[in-house]
Amino acid sequence: MGIKKKALEKLGKKLDMSHAARMERAKAMGFDADTVYYHGTDANIDQFLIGGQGIAGKNGNIHGVGVNITADPYRAGSYAGVDEGANIMPLVVRGRLFDGTVDAPIDQGAALKLNDYINHNLLEGDKARILLDAGGARKKAFFDDAVELDDFYDTQKKNWEFFSGFDRTSPDYIMENGKPGVSYTDFNGPVDFSGLSQRDIYNAVQRSGGGNVTDIFAGAGFDGIKTDSQATIFDPANIRSVNAAFDPAKKDSANLLASLGGLTAGAGLLGAPQESQAAQMPSLLGADPSNNDTIEAPKNADFAKAADYAQKYNSYMDKHPLLGFFAPQAPEEWLRKAAYGDPISWGDRIMASIGMMP
């Protein structure tokens, strides 16, 4: 028996490769095992590389520079295409994601970190573009003379119109302690996100450009961004395939499968639509799939993918119990056993049939 095979079998005995055990290790490593994202591609990928060819790859799009993923497998499929090699990779992520869909005010600690990074690192032009939307610390000017008051208001109004500012950044007449004045946004002043919603902050930061989006949120301690349609993860090490071993010894690896003993498998294993998935893994690992102590890939990629979809569907159903009166549960366990070639008993078939009855 070769050295690699002996080492692999020894390591394989230490790690339970069942779905439940892998997801438990995933959670222990900080991954959100309950939320599955997808990435569609026509390329073989074993790890993501930030950047790439062209302007968008280097400078990012409106979501920033990172790995773009989506919770919608159909949306991911639109990027995969239909050519040979196209696949949709089911993924889980970890880290602190800035949620650009939240309408509640951001917590003060996060606001201060964002303010600090923007005001100390961005060019004045980029900062001004954020101020157009988010505003800044509003300033006040008071006047004894009505003409001076109106002239100042008109000047600030012209500045606001020139920059096409949003309503919350427009100047207003005010009265304090019996003295008239103007409250206005200083577009040359500091950015202040205090009291703004996360949605408003995200929209404002987008104005500064894709490269800045990543720098701003990463500089404030976030590992990525999520919106209604997609998520952007800044560091590939925070992404794993749902089929990964989740080996604690490889917790910082950017490899999507993070296999045992530093071994890596071909990218087609991540979401390949063909049965070659099962054939590739044992040969790459030097493992014997007939030996239960070794690591084994799914024998049927289609069943494995169907099981992942079933898991996502059932998770949604669990969060909306009233739907159970109208829609069935998907037979995830049955599909998982079929994917790995495990024996399927009549009891399994009966339970699957019962679960599929609404």
Contacts in CASP RR format, 6 or more apart in sequence:
PFRMAT RR
TARGET T0000
AUTHOR 0000-0000-0000
METHOD contacts of the structure
MODEL  1
MGIKKKALEKLGKKLDMSHAARMERAKAMGFDADTVYYHGTDANIDQFLI
GGQGIAGKNGNIHGVGVNITADPYRAGSYAGVDEGANIMPLVVRGRLFDG
TVDAPIDQGAALKLNDYINHNLLEGDKARILLDAGGARKKAFFDDAVELD
DFYDTQKKNWEFFSGFDRTSPDYIMENGKPGVSYTDFNGPVDFSGLSQRD
IYNAVQRSGGGNVTDIFAGAGFDGIKTDSQATIFDPANIRSVNAAFDPAK
KDSANLLASLGGLTAGAGLLGAPQESQAAQMPSLLGADPSNNDTIEAPKN
ADFAKAADYAQKYNSYMDKHPLLGFFAPQAPEEWLRKAAYGDPISWGDRI
MASIGMMP
4 286 0 8 1.000
5 286 0 8 1.000
5 287 0 8 1.000
5 288 0 8 1.000
7 261 0 8 1.000
8 260 0 8 1.000
8 261 0 8 1.000
8 263 0 8 1.000
8 285 0 8 1.000
8 286 0 8 1.000
8 287 0 8 1.000
8 294 0 8 1.000
8 295 0 8 1.000
9 287 0 8 1.000
9 291 0 8 1.000
9 293 0 8 1.000
9 294 0 8 1.000
11 260 0 8 1.000
11 261 0 8 1.000
12 260 0 8 1.000
12 293 0 8 1.000
12 294 0 8 1.000
12 295 0 8 1.000
13 293 0 8 1.000
15 21 0 8 1.000
15 25 0 8 1.000
15 245 0 8 1.000
15 247 0 8 1.000
15 260 0 8 1.000
15 295 0 8 1.000
16 22 0 8 1.000
17 245 0 8 1.000
17 295 0 8 1.000
17 296 0 8 1.000
19 336 0 8 1.000
22 244 0 8 1.000
22 245 0 8 1.000
22 246 0 8 1.000
23 33 0 8 1.000
23 246 0 8 1.000
25 246 0 8 1.000
25 247 0 8 1.000
25 248 0 8 1.000
26 33 0 8 1.000
26 92 0 8 1.000
26 240 0 8 1.000
26 244 0 8 1.000
26 246 0 8 1.000
27 33 0 8 1.000
28 248 0 8 1.000
29 94 0 8 1.000
29 246 0 8 1.000
29 248 0 8 1.000
29 251 0 8 1.000
30 94 0 8 1.000
30 95 0 8 1.000
31 92 0 8 1.000
31 93 0 8 1.000
31 94 0 8 1.000
31 240 0 8 1.000
31 246 0 8 1.000
32 92 0 8 1.000
32 93 0 8 1.000
32 94 0 8 1.000
33 92 0 8 1.000
34 315 0 8 1.000
35 71 0 8 1.000
35 92 0 8 1.000
35 93 0 8 1.000
36 71 0 8 1.000
36 90 0 8 1.000
36 91 0 8 1.000
36 92 0 8 1.000
36 242 0 8 1.000
36 308 0 8 1.000
36 311 0 8 1.000
36 312 0 8 1.000
37 69 0 8 1.000
37 70 0 8 1.000
37 71 0 8 1.000
37 90 0 8 1.000
37 91 0 8 1.000
37 92 0 8 1.000
37 93 0 8 1.000
37 231 0 8 1.000
38 69 0 8 1.000
38 70 0 8 1.000
38 71 0 8 1.000
38 72 0 8 1.000
38 73 0 8 1.000
38 75 0 8 1.000
38 76 0 8 1.000
38 77 0 8 1.000
38 88 0 8 1.000
38 89 0 8 1.000
38 90 0 8 1.000
38 91 0 8 1.000
39 67 0 8 1.000
39 68 0 8 1.000
39 69 0 8 1.000
39 70 0 8 1.000
39 76 0 8 1.000
39 79 0 8 1.000
39 88 0 8 1.000
39 89 0 8 1.000
39 91 0 8 1.000
40 76 0 8 1.000
40 77 0 8 1.000
40 79 0 8 1.000
40 80 0 8 1.000
40 81 0 8 1.000
40 86 0 8 1.000
40 87 0 8 1.000
40 88 0 8 1.000
40 89 0 8 1.000
41 79 0 8 1.000
41 80 0 8 1.000
41 86 0 8 1.000
41 87 0 8 1.000
41 89 0 8 1.000
42 80 0 8 1.000
42 81 0 8 1.000
42 83 0 8 1.000
42 85 0 8 1.000
42 86 0 8 1.000
42 87 0 8 1.000
43 85 0 8 1.000
43 267 0 8 1.000
44 85 0 8 1.000
44 266 0 8 1.000
44 267 0 8 1.000
44 268 0 8 1.000
45 89 0 8 1.000
45 256 0 8 1.000
45 267 0 8 1.000
45 270 0 8 1.000
46 255 0 8 1.000
46 256 0 8 1.000
46 257 0 8 1.000
46 264 0 8 1.000
46 265 0 8 1.000
46 266 0 8 1.000
46 267 0 8 1.000
46 270 0 8 1.000
47 236 0 8 1.000
47 254 0 8 1.000
47 255 0 8 1.000
47 256 0 8 1.000
48 66 0 8 1.000
48 67 0 8 1.000
48 236 0 8 1.000
48 239 0 8 1.000
48 254 0 8 1.000
48 256 0 8 1.000
49 236 0 8 1.000
50 65 0 8 1.000
50 66 0 8 1.000
50 67 0 8 1.000
50 234 0 8 1.000
50 235 0 8 1.000
50 236 0 8 1.000
51 57 0 8 1.000
51 58 0 8 1.000
51 60 0 8 1.000
51 65 0 8 1.000
51 66 0 8 1.000
52 58 0 8 1.000
57 65 0 8 1.000
58 65 0 8 1.000
59 65 0 8 1.000
59 209 0 8 1.000
59 210 0 8 1.000
59 211 0 8 1.000
60 66 0 8 1.000
60 209 0 8 1.000
60 210 0 8 1.000
60 211 0 8 1.000
60 213 0 8 1.000
60 214 0 8 1.000
61 68 0 8 1.000
61 210 0 8 1.000
62 206 0 8 1.000
62 209 0 8 1.000
62 210 0 8 1.000
62 213 0 8 1.000
63 210 0 8 1.000
63 213 0 8 1.000
63 225 0 8 1.000
63 227 0 8 1.000
63 230 0 8 1.000
63 232 0 8 1.000
64 209 0 8 1.000
64 210 0 8 1.000
64 211 0 8 1.000
64 213 0 8 1.000
64 214 0 8 1.000
64 225 0 8 1.000
64 232 0 8 1.000
65 210 0 8 1.000
65 211 0 8 1.000
65 213 0 8 1.000
65 214 0 8 1.000
65 234 0 8 1.000
66 214 0 8 1.000
66 232 0 8 1.000
66 233 0 8 1.000
66 234 0 8 1.000
67 232 0 8 1.000
67 233 0 8 1.000
67 236 0 8 1.000
67 239 0 8 1.000
68 230 0 8 1.000
68 231 0 8 1.000
68 232 0 8 1.000
69 76 0 8 1.000
69 91 0 8 1.000
69 93 0 8 1.000
69 230 0 8 1.000
69 231 0 8 1.000
69 232 0 8 1.000
69 233 0 8 1.000
69 239 0 8 1.000
70 76 0 8 1.000
70 229 0 8 1.000
70 230 0 8 1.000
70 231 0 8 1.000
71 230 0 8 1.000
71 231 0 8 1.000
72 229 0 8 1.000
73 88 0 8 1.000
73 90 0 8 1.000
73 309 0 8 1.000
73 312 0 8 1.000
75 229 0 8 1.000
75 230 0 8 1.000
76 88 0 8 1.000
76 89 0 8 1.000
77 86 0 8 1.000
77 88 0 8 1.000
80 86 0 8 1.000
80 87 0 8 1.000
80 88 0 8 1.000
85 268 0 8 1.000
85 272 0 8 1.000
85 273 0 8 1.000
86 273 0 8 1.000
87 268 0 8 1.000
87 270 0 8 1.000
87 271 0 8 1.000
87 272 0 8 1.000
87 273 0 8 1.000
88 271 0 8 1.000
88 305 0 8 1.000
89 241 0 8 1.000
89 256 0 8 1.000
89 270 0 8 1.000
89 271 0 8 1.000
90 241 0 8 1.000
90 242 0 8 1.000
90 243 0 8 1.000
90 270 0 8 1.000
90 271 0 8 1.000
90 305 0 8 1.000
90 308 0 8 1.000
91 239 0 8 1.000
91 240 0 8 1.000
91 241 0 8 1.000
91 242 0 8 1.000
91 256 0 8 1.000
92 239 0 8 1.000
92 240 0 8 1.000
92 242 0 8 1.000
93 231 0 8 1.000
93 233 0 8 1.000
93 238 0 8 1.000
93 239 0 8 1.000
93 240 0 8 1.000
94 223 0 8 1.000
94 238 0 8 1.000
95 223 0 8 1.000
95 224 0 8 1.000
95 238 0 8 1.000
96 221 0 8 1.000
96 222 0 8 1.000
96 223 0 8 1.000
96 224 0 8 1.000
97 222 0 8 1.000
97 223 0 8 1.000
97 224 0 8 1.000
97 225 0 8 1.000
97 226 0 8 1.000
97 231 0 8 1.000
98 198 0 8 1.000
98 202 0 8 1.000
98 217 0 8 1.000
98 222 0 8 1.000
98 224 0 8 1.000
98 225 0 8 1.000
98 226 0 8 1.000
99 198 0 8 1.000
99 226 0 8 1.000
100 198 0 8 1.000
100 199 0 8 1.000
100 201 0 8 1.000
100 202 0 8 1.000
100 225 0 8 1.000
100 226 0 8 1.000
100 227 0 8 1.000
101 198 0 8 1.000
101 199 0 8 1.000
101 226 0 8 1.000
101 227 0 8 1.000
101 228 0 8 1.000
102 197 0 8 1.000
102 198 0 8 1.000
102 199 0 8 1.000
103 197 0 8 1.000
103 198 0 8 1.000
103 199 0 8 1.000
104 197 0 8 1.000
104 198 0 8 1.000
105 195 0 8 1.000
105 196 0 8 1.000
105 197 0 8 1.000
106 114 0 8 1.000
106 193 0 8 1.000
106 195 0 8 1.000
106 196 0 8 1.000
106 197 0 8 1.000
106 198 0 8 1.000
106 201 0 8 1.000
108 194 0 8 1.000
110 220 0 8 1.000
111 192 0 8 1.000
111 193 0 8 1.000
111 194 0 8 1.000
111 195 0 8 1.000
111 196 0 8 1.000
111 201 0 8 1.000
112 194 0 8 1.000
113 219 0 8 1.000
113 220 0 8 1.000
113 221 0 8 1.000
114 191 0 8 1.000
114 193 0 8 1.000
114 201 0 8 1.000
114 205 0 8 1.000
114 216 0 8 1.000
114 217 0 8 1.000
114 220 0 8 1.000
115 190 0 8 1.000
115 191 0 8 1.000
115 192 0 8 1.000
115 193 0 8 1.000
115 194 0 8 1.000
116 220 0 8 1.000
117 215 0 8 1.000
117 216 0 8 1.000
117 219 0 8 1.000
117 220 0 8 1.000
118 127 0 8 1.000
118 130 0 8 1.000
118 191 0 8 1.000
118 216 0 8 1.000
119 127 0 8 1.000
119 190 0 8 1.000
119 191 0 8 1.000
121 215 0 8 1.000
122 130 0 8 1.000
122 208 0 8 1.000
122 212 0 8 1.000
122 216 0 8 1.000
124 188 0 8 1.000
126 208 0 8 1.000
126 209 0 8 1.000
126 212 0 8 1.000
127 189 0 8 1.000
127 191 0 8 1.000
127 208 0 8 1.000
128 163 0 8 1.000
128 187 0 8 1.000
128 188 0 8 1.000
129 207 0 8 1.000
129 208 0 8 1.000
129 209 0 8 1.000
130 191 0 8 1.000
130 204 0 8 1.000
130 205 0 8 1.000
130 207 0 8 1.000
130 208 0 8 1.000
131 169 0 8 1.000
131 185 0 8 1.000
131 187 0 8 1.000
131 189 0 8 1.000
131 191 0 8 1.000
132 163 0 8 1.000
132 164 0 8 1.000
132 165 0 8 1.000
132 166 0 8 1.000
132 169 0 8 1.000
132 187 0 8 1.000
132 204 0 8 1.000
132 207 0 8 1.000
133 165 0 8 1.000
133 166 0 8 1.000
133 169 0 8 1.000
133 200 0 8 1.000
133 203 0 8 1.000
133 204 0 8 1.000
133 207 0 8 1.000
134 169 0 8 1.000
134 191 0 8 1.000
134 193 0 8 1.000
134 196 0 8 1.000
134 200 0 8 1.000
134 201 0 8 1.000
134 204 0 8 1.000
134 205 0 8 1.000
135 166 0 8 1.000
135 168 0 8 1.000
135 169 0 8 1.000
135 185 0 8 1.000
135 191 0 8 1.000
135 192 0 8 1.000
135 204 0 8 1.000
136 169 0 8 1.000
136 185 0 8 1.000
136 186 0 8 1.000
136 189 0 8 1.000
136 190 0 8 1.000
136 191 0 8 1.000
136 192 0 8 1.000
137 186 0 8 1.000
137 189 0 8 1.000
137 190 0 8 1.000
137 192 0 8 1.000
138 183 0 8 1.000
138 184 0 8 1.000
138 185 0 8 1.000
139 183 0 8 1.000
139 184 0 8 1.000
139 185 0 8 1.000
139 186 0 8 1.000
140 174 0 8 1.000
140 176 0 8 1.000
140 181 0 8 1.000
140 182 0 8 1.000
140 183 0 8 1.000
140 184 0 8 1.000
141 152 0 8 1.000
141 181 0 8 1.000
141 182 0 8 1.000
141 184 0 8 1.000
142 176 0 8 1.000
142 179 0 8 1.000
142 180 0 8 1.000
142 181 0 8 1.000
143 149 0 8 1.000
143 152 0 8 1.000
143 180 0 8 1.000
143 181 0 8 1.000
143 182 0 8 1.000
144 179 0 8 1.000
146 180 0 8 1.000
149 173 0 8 1.000
149 180 0 8 1.000
149 181 0 8 1.000
149 182 0 8 1.000
152 182 0 8 1.000
153 171 0 8 1.000
153 173 0 8 1.000
153 182 0 8 1.000
156 171 0 8 1.000
156 182 0 8 1.000
156 184 0 8 1.000
156 185 0 8 1.000
157 170 0 8 1.000
157 171 0 8 1.000
159 187 0 8 1.000
160 169 0 8 1.000
160 170 0 8 1.000
160 171 0 8 1.000
160 184 0 8 1.000
160 185 0 8 1.000
163 187 0 8 1.000
169 185 0 8 1.000
170 185 0 8 1.000
171 182 0 8 1.000
171 183 0 8 1.000
171 184 0 8 1.000
171 185 0 8 1.000
172 182 0 8 1.000
172 183 0 8 1.000
172 184 0 8 1.000
173 180 0 8 1.000
173 181 0 8 1.000
173 182 0 8 1.000
173 183 0 8 1.000
174 180 0 8 1.000
174 181 0 8 1.000
174 182 0 8 1.000
174 183 0 8 1.000
175 181 0 8 1.000
193 201 0 8 1.000
193 204 0 8 1.000
196 204 0 8 1.000
202 225 0 8 1.000
202 227 0 8 1.000
205 212 0 8 1.000
205 213 0 8 1.000
205 216 0 8 1.000
205 217 0 8 1.000
206 213 0 8 1.000
208 216 0 8 1.000
213 225 0 8 1.000
214 232 0 8 1.000
214 234 0 8 1.000
217 224 0 8 1.000
217 225 0 8 1.000
217 234 0 8 1.000
218 224 0 8 1.000
218 234 0 8 1.000
222 234 0 8 1.000
223 233 0 8 1.000
223 234 0 8 1.000
223 235 0 8 1.000
223 238 0 8 1.000
224 231 0 8 1.000
224 232 0 8 1.000
224 233 0 8 1.000
224 234 0 8 1.000
225 231 0 8 1.000
225 232 0 8 1.000
226 232 0 8 1.000
233 239 0 8 1.000
235 254 0 8 1.000
236 254 0 8 1.000
237 252 0 8 1.000
237 253 0 8 1.000
237 254 0 8 1.000
239 254 0 8 1.000
239 256 0 8 1.000
240 246 0 8 1.000
240 256 0 8 1.000
240 257 0 8 1.000
240 258 0 8 1.000
241 256 0 8 1.000
241 257 0 8 1.000
241 269 0 8 1.000
241 270 0 8 1.000
241 271 0 8 1.000
242 308 0 8 1.000
243 257 0 8 1.000
243 269 0 8 1.000
243 270 0 8 1.000
243 271 0 8 1.000
243 297 0 8 1.000
243 298 0 8 1.000
243 304 0 8 1.000
244 256 0 8 1.000
244 257 0 8 1.000
244 258 0 8 1.000
244 259 0 8 1.000
245 257 0 8 1.000
245 258 0 8 1.000
245 259 0 8 1.000
245 260 0 8 1.000
245 295 0 8 1.000
246 258 0 8 1.000
247 258 0 8 1.000
247 259 0 8 1.000
247 260 0 8 1.000
247 261 0 8 1.000
249 260 0 8 1.000
249 261 0 8 1.000
250 258 0 8 1.000
250 259 0 8 1.000
250 260 0 8 1.000
250 261 0 8 1.000
250 262 0 8 1.000
251 258 0 8 1.000
255 264 0 8 1.000
256 267 0 8 1.000
256 270 0 8 1.000
257 264 0 8 1.000
257 265 0 8 1.000
257 266 0 8 1.000
257 269 0 8 1.000
257 270 0 8 1.000
259 265 0 8 1.000
259 285 0 8 1.000
259 295 0 8 1.000
260 285 0 8 1.000
260 295 0 8 1.000
263 284 0 8 1.000
263 285 0 8 1.000
264 284 0 8 1.000
265 280 0 8 1.000
265 281 0 8 1.000
265 284 0 8 1.000
265 285 0 8 1.000
265 297 0 8 1.000
266 280 0 8 1.000
266 284 0 8 1.000
268 276 0 8 1.000
268 277 0 8 1.000
268 280 0 8 1.000
269 277 0 8 1.000
269 280 0 8 1.000
269 281 0 8 1.000
269 297 0 8 1.000
271 277 0 8 1.000
271 301 0 8 1.000
271 305 0 8 1.000
272 301 0 8 1.000
273 301 0 8 1.000
273 302 0 8 1.000
273 305 0 8 1.000
274 301 0 8 1.000
275 300 0 8 1.000
275 301 0 8 1.000
275 302 0 8 1.000
276 301 0 8 1.000
277 297 0 8 1.000
277 298 0 8 1.000
277 301 0 8 1.000
277 304 0 8 1.000
278 289 0 8 1.000
278 297 0 8 1.000
278 298 0 8 1.000
278 299 0 8 1.000
278 300 0 8 1.000
278 301 0 8 1.000
280 297 0 8 1.000
281 287 0 8 1.000
281 295 0 8 1.000
281 296 0 8 1.000
281 297 0 8 1.000
282 288 0 8 1.000
282 289 0 8 1.000
282 294 0 8 1.000
282 296 0 8 1.000
282 297 0 8 1.000
285 294 0 8 1.000
285 295 0 8 1.000
287 294 0 8 1.000
287 295 0 8 1.000
287 296 0 8 1.000
288 294 0 8 1.000
289 296 0 8 1.000
289 297 0 8 1.000
289 299 0 8 1.000
296 340 0 8 1.000
298 304 0 8 1.000
298 339 0 8 1.000
298 340 0 8 1.000
299 339 0 8 1.000
299 340 0 8 1.000
299 341 0 8 1.000
300 338 0 8 1.000
300 339 0 8 1.000
300 341 0 8 1.000
301 339 0 8 1.000
303 335 0 8 1.000
303 336 0 8 1.000
303 338 0 8 1.000
303 339 0 8 1.000
304 335 0 8 1.000
304 336 0 8 1.000
304 339 0 8 1.000
304 340 0 8 1.000
306 335 0 8 1.000
306 339 0 8 1.000
307 332 0 8 1.000
307 335 0 8 1.000
307 336 0 8 1.000
307 338 0 8 1.000
307 339 0 8 1.000
309 330 0 8 1.000
310 330 0 8 1.000
310 331 0 8 1.000
310 332 0 8 1.000
310 335 0 8 1.000
311 330 0 8 1.000
311 332 0 8 1.000
313 330 0 8 1.000
314 329 0 8 1.000
314 330 0 8 1.000
314 332 0 8 1.000
317 323 0 8 1.000
317 324 0 8 1.000
317 327 0 8 1.000
317 329 0 8 1.000
324 358 0 8 1.000
325 358 0 8 1.000
326 358 0 8 1.000
327 358 0 8 1.000
328 355 0 8 1.000
328 356 0 8 1.000
328 357 0 8 1.000
328 358 0 8 1.000
329 355 0 8 1.000
329 356 0 8 1.000
330 356 0 8 1.000
331 352 0 8 1.000
331 355 0 8 1.000
331 356 0 8 1.000
333 348 0 8 1.000
333 351 0 8 1.000
333 352 0 8 1.000
334 344 0 8 1.000
334 348 0 8 1.000
334 349 0 8 1.000
334 351 0 8 1.000
334 352 0 8 1.000
336 342 0 8 1.000
337 343 0 8 1.000
337 344 0 8 1.000
337 348 0 8 1.000
338 344 0 8 1.000
END
